[in-house]
Amino acid sequence: MDILTVECRSALMSRIQGKNTKPELAVRRIAYGLGCRYRLHRRDLPGTPDLTFFQLKKIIFVHGCFWHQHRGCQYAYKPKSNIVFWEKKFSTNRKRDIDVMRKLRGLGWKTLVIWECETAKPKKLFSKINGFLID
């Protein structure tokens, strides 16, 4: 059972950002430090990628573990109230992610997903991004 009223919960959830989050900023800092220049949130590409590297034809998405249900992650919990809504929401998000990746690959883009929990380990994150962009 939720301890907040429906109105309070709605107001709280509406304040969650989708852009310029801490995990995204960490990824951007590393990419910039590697000398790779990028464009942010390109609406002309499927899925509005977080970072787009046009010259490399590569894209990085920074996914929140909760919203995209990162399998096996402690942050990918399922809320105990309004279960039907959340199951539908997570299912829709996963299907959309798969569809976006398929479309981007069809257009010739290489994609990388960085999970929110991965940004907590800067050395591993650096290696992953470096391997993707420089490879």
C-alpha positions as CSV (number, residue, x, y, z in Angstrom):
1,M,0.0,0.0,0.0
2,D,1.3,3.4,-0.9
3,I,1.9,5.9,1.9
4,L,1.2,8.9,-0.4
5,T,-2.1,10.0,-1.8
6,V,-2.7,9.5,-5.5
7,E,-2.2,13.3,-6.1
8,C,1.0,13.4,-4.2
9,R,2.4,10.3,-5.9
10,S,1.5,11.7,-9.3
11,A,3.2,15.1,-8.5
12,L,6.3,13.2,-7.3
13,M,6.5,11.0,-10.4
14,S,6.0,13.9,-12.8
15,R,9.2,15.5,-11.5
16,I,11.4,12.6,-12.7
17,Q,13.6,13.8,-15.5
18,G,14.3,12.0,-18.7
19,K,17.2,14.1,-19.8
20,N,20.5,15.4,-18.3
21,T,20.3,12.8,-15.5
22,K,23.4,12.1,-13.3
23,P,24.1,8.8,-15.1
24,E,23.8,10.5,-18.5
25,L,26.1,13.3,-17.4
26,A,28.7,10.7,-16.3
27,V,28.6,9.1,-19.7
28,R,28.8,12.4,-21.5
29,R,31.9,13.4,-19.4
30,I,33.7,10.2,-20.4
31,A,32.8,10.5,-24.1
32,Y,33.9,14.1,-24.2
33,G,37.1,13.2,-22.4
34,L,37.9,10.6,-25.1
35,G,37.7,13.4,-27.7
36,C,34.5,12.2,-29.2
37,R,31.9,14.9,-30.0
38,Y,28.3,14.1,-29.9
39,R,24.8,15.5,-30.3
40,L,22.2,15.1,-27.6
41,H,18.6,13.8,-27.8
42,R,18.2,13.8,-31.6
43,R,14.5,13.7,-32.3
44,D,15.1,12.9,-36.0
45,L,16.3,9.4,-35.0
46,P,14.2,6.6,-33.6
47,G,14.1,6.6,-29.8
48,T,15.6,10.0,-29.4
49,P,19.1,8.7,-28.5
50,D,20.9,10.2,-25.5
51,L,24.2,10.6,-27.3
52,T,24.6,10.4,-31.1
53,F,28.1,10.3,-32.7
54,F,27.3,11.0,-36.4
55,Q,30.9,10.7,-37.7
56,L,31.2,7.3,-36.0
57,K,27.6,6.2,-36.9
58,K,27.2,5.2,-33.2
59,I,24.6,5.8,-30.6
60,I,24.6,5.5,-26.8
61,F,21.5,5.2,-24.7
62,V,21.6,5.6,-21.0
63,H,18.8,3.6,-19.5
64,G,17.4,3.9,-16.0
65,C,17.4,0.5,-14.3
66,F,13.9,1.0,-12.9
67,W,12.1,2.4,-16.0
68,H,13.7,-0.1,-18.4
69,Q,13.7,-3.1,-16.0
70,H,17.4,-4.0,-16.0
71,R,17.3,-7.8,-15.4
72,G,19.0,-8.9,-12.2
73,C,19.5,-5.3,-11.0
74,Q,18.6,-4.3,-7.5
75,Y,17.1,-1.0,-8.8
76,A,14.8,-2.8,-11.2
77,Y,12.2,-3.6,-8.5
78,K,8.5,-3.8,-9.2
79,P,6.2,-1.5,-7.2
80,K,3.7,-3.3,-4.9
81,S,0.8,-1.1,-5.7
82,N,-1.0,-0.5,-9.0
83,I,0.6,-3.7,-10.3
84,V,-1.4,-3.9,-13.5
85,F,-0.3,-0.4,-14.5
86,W,3.3,-1.0,-13.8
87,E,3.5,-4.3,-15.6
88,K,1.9,-2.7,-18.7
89,K,4.3,0.3,-18.4
90,F,7.5,-1.9,-18.1
91,S,6.3,-4.2,-20.9
92,T,5.7,-1.3,-23.2
93,N,9.1,0.2,-22.4
94,R,10.9,-3.0,-23.2
95,K,9.0,-3.5,-26.5
96,R,9.7,0.0,-27.5
97,D,13.5,-0.4,-26.7
98,I,13.7,-3.5,-28.8
99,D,11.8,-1.8,-31.7
100,V,14.1,1.3,-31.5
101,M,17.3,-0.8,-31.6
102,R,16.0,-2.8,-34.6
103,K,15.2,0.4,-36.5
104,L,18.5,2.0,-35.7
105,R,20.5,-1.1,-36.8
106,G,18.4,-1.1,-40.0
107,L,19.6,2.4,-40.6
108,G,23.2,1.3,-40.2
109,W,23.8,2.6,-36.6
110,K,25.7,0.7,-33.9
111,T,24.1,1.1,-30.5
112,L,25.2,0.7,-26.9
113,V,23.1,0.7,-23.8
114,I,24.6,1.9,-20.6
115,W,22.6,1.1,-17.5
116,E,22.2,3.5,-14.6
117,C,23.8,1.0,-12.2
118,E,26.9,0.8,-14.4
119,T,27.7,4.5,-13.9
120,A,28.6,3.7,-10.3
121,K,31.8,2.1,-11.4
122,P,33.8,4.7,-13.4
123,K,36.7,2.5,-14.5
124,K,34.4,-0.2,-15.9
125,L,32.2,2.5,-17.5
126,F,35.3,4.2,-19.1
127,S,36.4,0.8,-20.5
128,K,33.0,0.0,-21.9
129,I,32.5,3.4,-23.6
130,N,36.1,3.5,-24.9
131,G,35.8,0.0,-26.4
132,F,32.6,1.0,-28.1
133,L,33.6,4.4,-29.5
134,I,37.3,3.7,-30.4
135,D,36.6,0.1,-31.7
